[in-house]
Amino acid sequence: MTTMTMALPLRDPDAKRRVTMLLVAVIVLWPMLVLAEFKPWVLFDAINLEVMSGFLGGFFPPVLSHEFLGRVMQATVETLAMATAGLALAFVIGAPLGFAMTHSLSISRIGPGPGRALGEFGRYMARAVLMLLRAVPEIVWALVFVRALGLGPASGVLALAITYGGMLGKVYAEILESSDTRPARALLEAGSGRLSALFYGLLPGSAQELVSYTVYRWECAVRASVIMGFVGAGGLGQLMDQSMKMLNGGEAGTILLVFLMLVLAADALSAGLRKLVA
């Protein structure tokens, strides 16, 4: 009996479903690639390879003079300050809206009551506000604030606060909803308030994921701060824009190396904070 069973051919019961999903994905994605004019083989054309190699070769060797490194250090501190202040303001905006949108913190969900309709309306409004905040990219907000406030990192801070506030609130609500909501429900049924249900029912089980995502958003804020520097928001981006306009690839190479170190530091910070809240 065992020998006959072992001799039977192995067959994946989900093979047909996976092949069907693959075909559907190809059918859906192919027209999109055509519309996007996705032609990666053009990169390997002899002329394009020569142009790219000449462009990348201009980044070496990096400029390591004391004067330029001092300017890079100042721009790095400015970029980190912009990203950190922007994310802090985004947290102030997004966290309350995300908690308000969390359905598992609704007292009316544990039973019928007069406040059910009002609570649903409040969550709908919080969701609508978060959607509006994240609908406009931060680079667009940076252009608006640069026009209103002038050149400088203040424009980048406000742009990050608005867009990232919407992102943080939405993802915070999704993380809290996907965690184990039974402790929060038990606290609410016992007469606890929403804040107690949040701090003692939901946060202990989702703290690691919340911290990890917050640090990841800070890393994204650092990258966005560099990009917004190209429109006059200061920091490493503005310094790199000046270097590129002056066709100084060595200075741009130094800035790229500093940016790589910032990303590595953010990754190490994320790992350390996850261990701390474990």
Secondary structure, 3 states (H helix, E strand, C coil): CHHHHHHCCCCCCCHHHHHHHHHHHHHHHHHHHHHCCCCHHHHHCHHHHHHHHHHHHCCCCCCCCHHHHHHHHHHHHHHHHHHHHHHHHHHHHHHHHHHHHCHHHCHHHHCCCCCHHHHHHHHHHHHHHHHHHHHCCHHHHHHHHHHHHCCCHHHHHHHHHHHHHHHHHHHHHHHHHHCCCHHHHHHHHCCCCHHHHHHHHHHHHHHHHHHHHHHHHHHHHHHHHHHHHHHCCCHHHHHHHHHHHCCCHHHHHHHHHHHHHHHHHHHHHHHHHHHHCC
